Amino acid sequence: GSAPASTQPVRYCAPDDPDAPGKAITSPSVVYAAPSGDEEEEDGEGTTKYELTQASPVEDMLLQLQRRWETVVQLTLSERAGKLYSALEAADQTLSSQLAEIQQSVHQKQKELARADELQAAQQSHEREQRLLQLQNTHALSARVQEQQVERLQQQAQHAAQRKRAEEAAAAAEARAEQEAARAAAAAAAQAKQQEEAARAAAAAAATMVGVAKCKAWAVACYESGA
C-alpha cells in the first residue's frame, strides 16, 4: 500500500549491518522506515494498518532480496578487487622490471657516452698535439729557410764586396800600370831625345873637326906655298 504521509524517506548507510533499522535498498529507489511494534489496526474499509515500527511481509522480502543482492555485490566487488589487485601487482612488477631495465639501459648508455666522451676528448687532444707539432715543425722549417736565405744573402753580399774589392784593386793596378807605362814612355822619349841631341852634337863636333882639319890643311898648304 501507500506509505503514511508522516513517514520520512531514509537512505541506506551501513551495508554490513543487516539488522539496522530503517535500512534502505541500495538501488535508485527510496524506501520508508519500517514500522515498529506488534500491534495492527484496521481502518474503516477493512484493510490492515501497520505501526511505524512494524515491517510488512513485502518489506521483509525486499530486505532479504536486498541482503542477498548486497552479498552478491560484495562478493563480486571482492573478486573484482582481488583481480584488480593482482592485475595492479602484476603491472607494478612489470613496470618495476621495465623501470629496472630502463635504468640499467640508461646507466649503460651513460657509461657508453662517458667512454665516447673520453675517447673523443683523447682524440681531440691527440689531434691538437699533432696540429701543434705540425705548427712547430712548420715554424722551425720556416725559421731554417729564413736563416738559409739570410746566409745566402750574406754570402752574396760578401761575394759582391769581394768582387768589388777585386775590381777596385784591378782598376788601381791598371791605373798604376798605365802610370808606370806613361812614365816609362816619357823616360824612353826623353832618353831618345837625349840620344838624338847627343848624335847631333857628335855630328856637329865631327863637322867642326873636319872643318878644323881642312883649315889646318889649307894653312899648311898656304905656309908651304909661301915659303
C-alpha positions in Angstrom: 0.0 0.0 0.0 1.0 3.7 0.0 3.3 5.0 2.8 1.8 7.2 5.5 2.1 10.9 4.9 4.1 11.5 8.1 6.8 8.9 7.1 10.2 10.4 6.0 12.4 8.6 3.5 15.8 7.4 4.7 18.8 6.1 2.7 21.0 3.1 3.3 24.3 3.9 5.0 25.6 0.7 6.6 25.6 -2.3 4.1 27.5 -4.5 6.6 24.7 -4.3 9.3 21.7 -6.3 8.1 19.7 -5.6 11.3 20.0 -1.8 11.2 16.5 -0.3 11.4 15.4 2.0 8.6 17.7 0.1 6.2 17.0 1.1 2.6 17.6 -0.9 -0.6 20.9 0.1 -2.4 19.1 0.8 -5.6 18.0 4.1 -7.0 14.6 3.6 -5.3 13.8 5.1 -1.9 12.1 3.1 1.0 10.5 4.3 4.1 11.3 3.5 7.7 10.0 0.1 8.8 7.1 0.3 11.2 7.8 -0.7 14.8 5.6 -2.7 17.4 3.5 -5.8 17.1 0.0 -4.2 17.0 -2.1 -4.0 13.9 -5.0 -1.8 13.4 -7.7 -1.8 10.7 -9.2 1.2 9.0 -12.8 1.5 8.3 -12.5 -0.2 4.9 -11.2 -3.5 6.4 -7.5 -3.0 5.4 -4.8 -3.7 7.9 -2.5 -0.9 9.0 0.9 -1.5 10.5 2.6 0.6 13.1 5.7 2.6 12.0 8.0 0.2 13.9 6.5 -2.9 12.3 7.8 -4.3 8.9 5.4 -5.6 6.4 5.9 -9.0 4.6 6.8 -7.2 1.4 9.3 -5.1 3.1 10.8 -8.3 4.8 11.1 -9.9 1.4 12.6 -6.8 -0.1 15.1 -6.7 2.7 16.1 -10.3 2.2 16.5 -9.7 -1.5 18.5 -6.6 -0.7 20.8 -8.5 1.6 21.3 -11.3 -0.9 22.0 -8.7 -3.6 24.4 -6.9 -1.4 26.2 -10.2 -0.6 26.5 -10.9 -4.3 27.7 -7.4 -4.9 30.2 -7.6 -2.1 31.5 -11.0 -3.4 31.7 -9.6 -6.9 33.4 -6.4 -5.7 35.8 -8.5 -3.6 36.5 -10.8 -6.6 37.0 -7.8 -8.8 39.1 -6.1 -6.2 41.2 -9.2 -5.9 41.6 -9.5 -9.7 42.3 -5.7 -9.9 44.9 -6.0 -7.1 46.5 -9.0 -8.8 46.5 -7.1 -12.1 47.9 -4.0 -10.4 50.5 -6.1 -8.6 51.5 -7.7 -11.9 51.5 -4.4 -13.7 53.6 -3.0 -10.8 56.0 -5.8 -11.1 56.1 -5.4 -14.9 56.6 -1.7 -14.6 59.3 -2.2 -11.9 61.1 -4.7 -14.2 60.8 -2.3 -17.1 62.0 0.5 -14.9 64.9 -1.5 -13.8 65.7 -2.4 -17.4 65.4 1.2 -18.4 67.6 2.3 -15.5 70.1 -0.3 -16.5 69.9 0.8 -20.1 70.3 4.4 -19.1 73.3 3.5 -16.9 74.8 1.6 -19.8 74.2 4.4 -22.2 75.7 6.9 -19.7 78.8 4.6 -19.4 79.0 4.4 -23.2 78.5 8.2 -23.6 81.2 8.8 -20.9 83.5 6.4 -22.7 82.7 8.0 -26.0 83.4 11.4 -24.5 86.7 10.2 -23.1 87.7 8.7 -26.5 86.6 11.9 -28.2 88.5 14.1 -25.7 91.6 11.9 -26.2 91.3 12.0 -29.9 90.8 15.8 -29.8 93.8 16.1 -27.5 95.9 13.9 -29.9 94.7 16.0 -32.9 95.6 19.2 -31.1 99.0 17.8 -30.2 99.5 16.7 -33.8 98.5 20.2 -35.1 100.7 21.8 -32.5 103.6 19.6 -33.6 103.0 20.4 -37.2 102.9 24.1 -36.5 106.1 23.8 -34.5 107.7 21.9 -37.4 106.4 24.4 -39.9 107.7 27.3 -37.8 111.1 25.5 -37.4 111.3 24.9 -41.1 110.3 28.4 -41.9 112.9 29.7 -39.5 115.5 27.4 -41.1 114.5 28.6 -44.6 114.8 32.2 -43.4 118.2 31.5 -41.9 119.3 29.9 -45.1 118.0 32.9 -47.1 119.9 35.3 -44.7 123.0 33.2 -45.0 122.7 33.2 -48.8 122.1 36.9 -48.9 125.1 37.4 -46.6 127.2 35.2 -48.9 126.0 37.1 -51.9 126.9 40.4 -50.1 130.3 39.1 -49.2 130.9 37.9 -52.8 129.7 41.2 -54.1 132.0 43.0 -51.7 134.9 40.8 -52.6 134.2 41.2 -56.3 134.0 45.0 -55.8 137.3 45.0 -53.9 138.9 42.9 -56.6 137.6 45.2 -59.3 138.8 48.2 -57.4 142.2 46.5 -56.9 142.4 45.6 -60.6 141.4 49.2 -61.6 144.0 50.5 -59.2 146.6 48.1 -60.6 145.7 49.0 -64.1 145.9 52.7 -63.3 149.3 52.2 -61.7 150.4 50.2 -64.7 149.2 52.9 -67.0 151.0 55.5 -64.9 154.2 53.4 -64.9 153.9 52.8 -68.7 153.4 56.5 -69.2 156.4 57.3 -67.0 158.5 54.6 -68.9 157.4 56.0 -72.2 158.2 59.5 -71.1 161.6 58.3 -69.9 162.2 56.5 -73.1 161.2 59.5 -75.1 163.5 61.7 -73.0 166.3 59.2 -73.4 165.7 59.1 -77.2 165.7 62.9 -77.3 168.9 63.0 -75.3 170.4 60.4 -77.7 169.3 62.4 -80.7 170.7 65.5 -79.2 174.0 63.7 -78.5 174.1 62.4 -82.0 173.5 65.9 -83.4 176.2 67.2 -81.0 178.6 64.4 -82.2 177.8 65.2 -85.8 178.4 68.8 -85.2 181.6 68.0 -83.4 182.7 65.8 -86.3 181.9 68.5 -88.8 183.8 71.0 -86.7 186.8 68.7 -86.6 186.6 68.2 -90.3 186.5 72.0 -90.8 189.4 72.4 -88.4 191.3 69.7 -90.3 190.6 71.5 -93.6 191.7 74.7 -92.1 194.9 73.1 -90.9 195.4 71.6 -94.2 194.8 74.9 -96.0 197.1 76.7 -93.6 199.8 74.1 -94.1 199.3 74.5 -97.8 199.4 78.2 -97.6 202.5 78.0 -95.5 204.3 75.7 -97.8 203.4 77.7 -100.8 204.5 80.9 -99.2 207.8 79.5 -98.2 
